[in-house]
Structures are given as structure tokens and as C-alpha cells.
Amino acid sequence: LLASSLVYNSPGSLDEGAIASLGLVSRLARKIEADEAGGNSDHLPDLWWVLRDFALELVNADGYEIDSDEYLESSLRRTNRRESDEYRAAIALAFERRRCATLPRPYEAESDLRADTNKPPRPAFAAALADFRR
């Protein structure tokens, strides 16, 4: 693959559908990279998983606040469901270096998203976007 980073943009939270989708992409990327390198290769990009319109509170099972990277890592832990765990393992194997960014909705009202306006986005969105850019 040609890039040093893959930005995977998906809506909402890290659910089974999102993990399965990226798991399939991960398997395909490993196959392409291995075929091009004549075997296994470690030249896959870093992963940036961007969750847009994110609305969950980031806390662990004990109720302690976590950051978005910890949220990603906890979502990739084994679930004891074979197919689901295969997707998680494929992501972890393909992307050894991974980061996650959570972006809340930029505007409260759906109409503000569609309107041609100079209205600035919500402060929470602007702050999350600034963190992502760093």
C-alpha cells in the first residue's frame, strides 16, 4: 500500500459492523501486501480510526474516564465469539500502530449541516478536531 497512514472514517461508535468492515479491509490489505512482498510484510500503514458524530461518554467498565485510543483498544479485545474475534485479530495484526479520534456532531440541528451558513461549529467539535490535527 502507498500511504504511511490509513484514515478510516466511520459514523457513531465502534460496533460489530464497523469492526467487521475494517477487519475485512485489514485481511485484504495484508493479502495484497504479502503478495507484493513475496510473503509476509510489515509495511502496512498506521491506522487512524475517526468516529464522526460520536455521542458516547468514554468510560471503562469500572466507570473511569478513558481516552479515545483506550476506547479503540478495549473495542479490539477478545469477545469469545469466533468470527468477531477474527476481525479484531486481523485489525490488530494489520495495524500495529493505531489511534482513534472521536468527533461529535459539528452542529446540533440537522438543518445547520445542510444550510449554506457561516455559523461556526459547536465548541466540542472544534476542540476534538484540533486534537485530531495535532
N, C-alpha and C positions, 0 to 999 in steps of 0.2 A: 504494500500500500504506500501511497505517496506522501501522506501527511504525518507530522510528528504528533498531532493531537486529533482525536475524533470528538466532536461536539455532538452529543446525542440529545436532541431536544424533544421532550415529550410532555404532555399535559398532566396535571394533577400529581398524584403520589406514585411511589414505586409499588405498583400492584403486580399481580401474577402475569397479566397481559403484557405489561411493559417489560418485565424481566424476561418473559418468553421471547418477545420480539428481539430484544438485544442479545439474548442467548443464541438465537438462530443466526443473527448477523455475526456474532463472535465466532461461531463454528465455521461459517463461510469464510470469514477473514483469515482464520487460522489455516484453513484448507488452501486458500489462494496463496498465502504467504509460504506455506510449506511446499507447495507445487513449484513456485518460482525459485525457492532456495534449494530445491532438491532434497528436502527433508524438513525437520522442524526448524523454526526460525524464531528469533526473539526481536524481530524488527517491527512489531505491531505498535501502533501509537498509544499515547496516553489517552485516557478516557475522561472527558468532561461530560457528566450527565446533568443536563439543565432541565429542571422541572418547572414549567411555567404554570401560572395560575395556581400556585401551591397555597393551600389553606390550612394545613395541619400544624399543630403545635409540636415542635421537635423535642420529645421527651423519650427516655428509655422505659423499659418495663417497670423500673422502680420509681418512675416519676421524675427522674433527674433530667435537667435540660441537656441536650446534645446538639452538636453542630451538624450541618448537612452532610459532611463527609462521614461522620459516625452513623448517620441515618442510612447512607448508602451501604456501608459495611455491614450494618445489622440486617439490612434487607437481603444481603447476599449470603447470610449464614444458612446452614443446612436446615431443612424443614422436615426431613424424614418422609418426603414424598418424592419418589424416584425421578420422575420427569422434571419436576420443578427444581430439584437439586442438580440435575444435569445441566439445566440452563444456567443456574448460579455458578456452577463449577466452570462452565465454558466462558462466562464473563470474567471470572477471576483469573483463569488461565490466559485468556487473550489480552487482558488489560491489567498488568501487574501494578501500574500506577494509575489510580483513579481518583477523581474528585467529583463532588456533587455541588450544584448551586440550586437554590430554591428561590424562585421569583414569584411573589404574589401578583395578583391581578393588578395591572397598571392603573385601572380606573374601577370605581365601584359599579357604575352603571354601564350596562352593555351598550347603550346608545352613545356613550362617550368614546367607546372603542371605534365606532363606525363614523362618528362625526369628524368633519374636517375642521378641527379647532386647535387653538394654540394652548389649550388648557394643559398645565403640567401634570405629569403622573403623580400618583399617591407617593408620599414620602417613603413609605415602606418599600415600594417598588424601586424608587430611585436609589435608596441605600443598598438594597440587595444587588442591583445592577452594578453599582460602584464596587461592591465587594467582589463580584464576579470578574470585573475588569482588572482587578489587582493581581 
